[in-house]
C-alpha cells in the first residue's frame, strides 16, 4: 500500500467534488488533502445536464458525489457521468443504507464512502481509482478522426459525396468507419447506400444519458463494404437535438471507431456542436454556380475560415466549363483553391436516385475520385 501511495503521489488524481451540504463536502475535502489528490474542483450544487457535460469533457479521474442532499438527483447524476466518462465515480453519505448502496452500484458508482471520512480509507479508494485509471488509459482507443461533410446549399450533393467517401474509406483503410446521418429529419444516406434498419440517429440523441458503445452498436446498420451506418429515421420525427446530446453521441462514436464520417446536409444548427470542433476536418461541398459560391463564401468567412480549422473544398458535379468560370475566379469566391473536383456523372446520380445503391461500389468517374 505504501509503495502504491508513493507512486500515486508522483502522478496525483484530478478530482471533482459535488456536494450541496457544506459540512459533509468540507469533511470529504479535508480527507482528500494531501499529495494523492491533484487538480480539484468543488461544486456546492448538483449540476444540470450542461454543467455535467462540462465535467465529462474535463475528464476528471475521480468524481465524488453527495447522496444525502437529494438521493434521486444524485443517482441520476452518477448514472449520467458513468455513461459519459471513464472516471471512477464515488458517492458519500452520512450512513450506510443497503438498498441505496445497491442502487449506487447499479448506477455505476465504484466506492461508497460513509462518515466519518477517514483519510486512510479515502486514500485506499484513491489508490484503487489510480489502478483503474492506468488500466483504462492502456486499453482506451485513441479518439477517432471526425470528417464532416457540409453543403453550401441544399441539393449540393452532400449525401452522395459523404456516402461514397465513407465506403471508400472503410474499404481502403480496413479500419472501423462509422457514417452518421445528421441531416435530420429528412436525411437519406441509408437510401443512397441501399440499407435499412430499425433504429436511427434520433434514438441515439433521445437516449444520450445512457448512450455508451454497447447501446450505440445496437442502433447501427452494417453495410456490405464493412461500413457502419447510423441512419436518419425512416419516417418524419420531430425531435429536439440539444447540443449535449450531439456532443455525447460524437464522444462515444470516437471511442469506438477510427473514423467518424458525418453527413450534416446544410444544417446550420450543428455549427456550435462538437461536430465542428477544431480537430474535425470539414469538407464544404459546393457546385460552381452563383448561389452556391455565394453561400460558400459566407460560410467560410463567417465560420469555417478562422481559428486554424482544417477546411477542404469539394467542387461537386464539376465540369471544366462550369458557367465559364475559371479556377482563378472560383478560388477568389471561395477565398482559397478547392482541393477536390468531383466530375459530373448524371448516369451514376440517376442510378443512385432510382435504385438504392452506393456509387462507390460501381464503376463511374465519381467512384474513382
N, C-alpha and C positions, 0 to 999 in steps of 0.2 A: 504493500500500500504506500509506504514512504517513497519507494522508487517511482511509482506511478504518479504520485503527487508532485515529485520533483520535475518529472517530465512535463506534466501539465503546467507547472509554474513557468516554464520557459515558452509555452505556447498557450496562453490563457484563453478561456472561452468567452465569447461575446454573449451577453445575457439581456433579455427583455423581461422586466418585472412588471406584472399587471395586477394592481390591487386597489380597489376603491377605498378599502378600510385602511386608514393611515397607520394605525397601530400595528396591525398584522404585517402590512407591507414593510414598515420600518424594521420589524423583527427579522423578516427574511433578509432584508438588505444588510443588516448587521451581521447575520450569519454568512452572507456572501463576501464580506470584507476579507481581503487577503489576496495573495498572488494568483489564485486559481481563476479568478474572475477578472477579465479584461474590460472591454467595452461594455457599458451597462446603460440601458435606457429604462426609466421608470415611467409608468402611466398610472395616474390616480383615477382611472375610469376604464370601463370596458369599451374598447374601440368599436366603431361601426365598421361596416364592410370595407369602406375606402381606407380607413386607417389600418385595419387588419391586413389589407393587401400591401400596404406600405411596409408593415412588419415582415411579411413574407418576402418582399423584394429585398429588404435589408439583409436577409439570410443570417439571422442570429443563430448561434449554435444551440442556445437554450432559451426557451420561453417558459416563464413561471407564472401561473395564473391563480388568483384568489378564487376559491369556490364559494365561500360563505356569503358574500355580499349579494349575489344573485345566482344560485346554482344553475338554473336553466340557461341563462345568458352565458354563463361561464362555460358550460358544456358545449353549447353551440360554437363558441369561440374556439375552444380546444379542437373540436372536430374540423373547423374551417382551417385552422393553422396546420393541423396534422395532414390534411389533404393537400395543402399547397406548398409544403416545405419539408426538408429533411431534418429540421430542428428536433431536438429532444424536448418534448413538452412535459413540464412538471406542474402539478397542482398542489395547493396547500390549503389547510383547513384547521379550525380550532380543535376538531375532534375527528375520530376515525369511524365513519359510518360505512358499514359493509356494503349496503346497496349503492351508496354514492361512489364508493371505490370501484365497484363493478362497472357502473355507468362510465366512469372516467376511463377505465381500461378500454371499454368498447369505443369510446370517442378517440382513443389513440394516445392518451397520456401514458408516460413511461414511469413516472415516480409520483407517489402520493405522500406529501410531507404533512406532518401534524405538529402542533405546538406541544412543548417548546421546540423551537427550531435550533437544534444543536449544531454548532459549526462543524463538528466531526462528521455527523450524519449527512449534512449537506455536501461536505467535501467528498464523501464516498459517492453520492449521487452524481456530482460533477465529474468524478473520475470515470464513472460508467458512461456518462454522456460523451466524454472525450474519446473513449474507446469506440463508441458508435460513430462519432464524427470521423475518426480515422478510417473505419471500415467503409463508411458511406462515400468518403472522398475517393477511396481506392476503387470502389465499384461504380461510381456515378459516371455516366457518359458525359462527354463534352457537349455543350449546348449545340443543337443542330443549327445549321445556317438557314436564315429566313430569306426567301426570294419572293418579292411582292410584284404582281403584275397589275397595273392600274391603267385605266383608259382615260385618254384626254377627253373623250366624249362617248356617250352611249353608242354602241354599234361599231366601235373601233376594232373589234375582233379580239378582245382580251381573252375570252374563254378559249378560243381556238389556239391562240399563242401559248397560254398557260398550260393547257392540257397536252399540247404537242411537246412543249419543253419538259413537262413533268415525266411523261412517258420516256422520252429520250434520256433524261437524267437517270431514271430508275434502271433502264437497260444498260446504259454505258458505264455508270458508276458502280453498279452492283452493290449499292448501299441502300439503306432504308429511306424511302422517299414518301412523303405524305402530301397530297393535294387537298387543300381546304377551300371549299366554295363559300366565300364571304359575300357573294353578290346576292344578298338577301333582299326580299324573299323569293325572287324570281330567277335565281341562278340556274344555269343548265349545263354545268360541267359534266354531270353524270350522263346526260343525254349525249353529249359530244363524245363521251368515252364508251357509250353503249352498255352502261352498267346501271343497276338499280338496287336499292336496299331499303330496309325498314326504317332506319334512323337517319338523322341529318345534323347539320351544324346547330340547328335550333335546340335539339335535345342536349347537346354539349353545353350551350350557353345557358339554358334554363336550369341546368343541374350543376353549375360550376362549383358550388360549395363542396360537392362530393366528387368532383372530377379528379381522377388520377389515371395512371397509364392503363390499368385494367378496364376501367369504365370507358375510356376513350377507345380502346381497341374493340370493345363490343359494338361501337357505333360505326365502325369503318366497313367499307366495301373493298374487296380485293380485285384489282384489275389483272388481266392475264399477263401484263408486262411485269408484274411484281409491284406496281404502284398501289399504295393505299389511298383511299378516297374518303373524305368526309363531305358528303354531298349537301346541296341545298335541299330543302323539303320538297316533296313531290306534289304538295298541294299548298294553296295560299294560307300562310300562317302569319298572323301579326304578332310579333314578339319583340319585347324590349331587349336591347342589346347593350346593357351598361358596360362602361369601359372595363370594370374589374372582371366581368365575365369573359371578355375578349382576351384580356391580358392573361387570365388564368389558363384559358384554353391554349394559348400560344406557349405559355411556360411549360405546361405538361407535354405538349407536342414536341417541343425542342429537347426534352429529356429522353424521348422515346425514338426520335427519328434523326437521321443525319442531315436531311434536308426537308424543310417545310415550305412548300410552294403555295402561294396564296393567289387565288383568283378573286380580286376585290372589285371587279367591274369598274365603275366610275364613281364609287361610293365615297363622297367627301366626308361622311360621318366617321370614317375609320382613321382619319389623318392624325388624331390625337391619341391613338391607342398604341400598344406595344408593336403592332404590325409595322409601324413606320419609325421605330427606334433607329438610332444612328447605325447600329450594327447590321441592319437589314439592307439587302440590295433591292432597289426599286427599279423595275423595268416599266417605263412610261410608254404605253402603246398608243401610236397615233398614225393616222393616214396623212398623206400630203394633200391637204385641201385647206382652204382658208379658215373655216370654223374650227377644225381640229388643231391646226397650227396655232391659232389664236388662243385656244384653251390651253394647249400645252405650254405656251409661253407664260400664261398667267400662273399655271400650277408650278412651273419651275421657278419663276421669280418670287412667288409668294411663299412656297413651302419647301420645294424639293432641291433648290439650288444652293442652299446655305448650310452652315454648321458641319461641313465636311461630309455630308451624306453621300453615299455611293449611289449614283444615278446613272442608268443606262437607257438610251433612247432606242425604241424599236419602231421602225417605219414599216407599217403593215400594208399589204396589198400594193407594194411599191412597183412602179414601172419607171423606166428611165425618162419617160416623157410626161411624168405626172404634172398636169396643168402647165407644162412648160416651165416649171420652177426648177432652177438648177441647184446644185449642192450648196453653193455659197449662200443663196437666199434661204434655203432650208435651215442651214446652220445659224444664220442670223436670227431667224424667227425663234429657234429653239435655244439660242444663246450658247450652243455647242454643236459639235458634229454628232450625228447618230452612229451608234455602234453596230446596229443591226438593221438589215433590209430584208424583209420577207416578201418574196415576189408574189404578184397576183396570180392566183390559180383558181379560177372560177369553177372548174370541174371538181376539184377536191372540196371546195367550200360547199358546193351544191350537194355532193355526196354526204358530207357530214350533216347537212341540214335535213336531208330526206331519209337517210339510213343511219341510225345511231352507230357510229364507228369513230375510231380515232385516226386522225390524219397521219399521225406519226407512224402508224403501222402499215400505211400504204405507200406505194411509190408515187412521189409527187415532188415538185420543186419546194413545196413548203416543208415536207418532212426531211429534206436534205439540208436545211439550214442549221 
